[in-house]
Every structure is written in structure tokens, then in C-alpha cells.
Amino acid sequence: MNRIRPLAICLFRHKDRILVAEGYDPVKKEAFYRPLGGGIEFGEYSEQTIHRELMEEIGAEVRELRYLGTLENVYIFNGTPGHEIVQVFDGSLIDVGLYDQTVIVGQEVDIEDTFRAVWKRIDEFGEGKAILYPTGLLEMLR
């Protein structure tokens, strides 16, 4: 189904690191990283999406959400084209112990799949380095 998907994601910064989920595209044979968040449901504000998604995915409560901007992401994942409008936020995790965890195991509710979220330094991303999605996010961080 060809449709534009509205998303909300949140950057959680700690020192020079951000919390990102690990992803892999088997068609491109490409590992990538993406901040946590997900699809905005009908009637839900994007800030509410961040609260709901973080609770569903890693059981975490968030605070101090601050809107950073919007990105448009047109891409191909696993051989299928996609198009997203992404509301980007910065925020804080209430459970400060999460900032010290090397790996946080998360759960994708809709597909009942687990994923790993890790803290990566911002300078680990860029040309010839690790890939950060959505496109344009790294420029927004700089």
C-alpha cells in the first residue's frame, strides 16, 4: 500500500551519545541505526506517540520533550519503497539507569519482534561510518 506514514521519534542524549535502535536491511545488506519512536495514531499528538511508543517498546517513561523539527524520508527498505513524515523530538528518560545500560532490549508490539537499542556517539555516524536514519537527522543534530 502506497501511503505516507506519519512518525514521531525522540533523541535521548547522554554525554556525546544518542539512543538508537539497531536495524538491518537484508536486501541492501546494510546495518543502520534509528532513534526510538513510531507511527502516530489517528487522534494522537506526536508527543503522545513518543510517550506511548517508549512505554510499549522499552517500558520507559519520558519527560522534557522538545520539538526539534520535521524530516521527510523517502526510502527503500527490504526492497519496498516507503515515505515518512517524521516529527523529531529531544527528551529525557525518567529512569536514569537506562543511560548506563550498554544494550536495552526492546519489543516491537505490532510485529512481536525484539530489537536492540544502544548508545552510540554522534561522531560514529556519517560518510563512510555507521548509517543514521531518517535521512537528514545527522545534519539536524549538528
Secondary structure as GFF3:
##gff-version 3
##sequence-region A 1 142
A	DSSP	beta_strand	5	14	.	.	.	ID=ss1
A	DSSP	beta_strand	17	25	.	.	.	ID=ss2
A	DSSP	beta_strand	30	39	.	.	.	ID=ss3
A	DSSP	alpha_helix	46	58	.	.	.	ID=ss4
A	DSSP	beta_strand	62	77	.	.	.	ID=ss5
A	DSSP	beta_strand	80	93	.	.	.	ID=ss6
A	DSSP	three_ten_helix	96	100	.	.	.	ID=ss7
A	DSSP	beta_strand	103	108	.	.	.	ID=ss8
A	DSSP	beta_strand	113	121	.	.	.	ID=ss9
A	DSSP	three_ten_helix	122	124	.	.	.	ID=ss10
A	DSSP	alpha_helix	137	141	.	.	.	ID=ss11
###
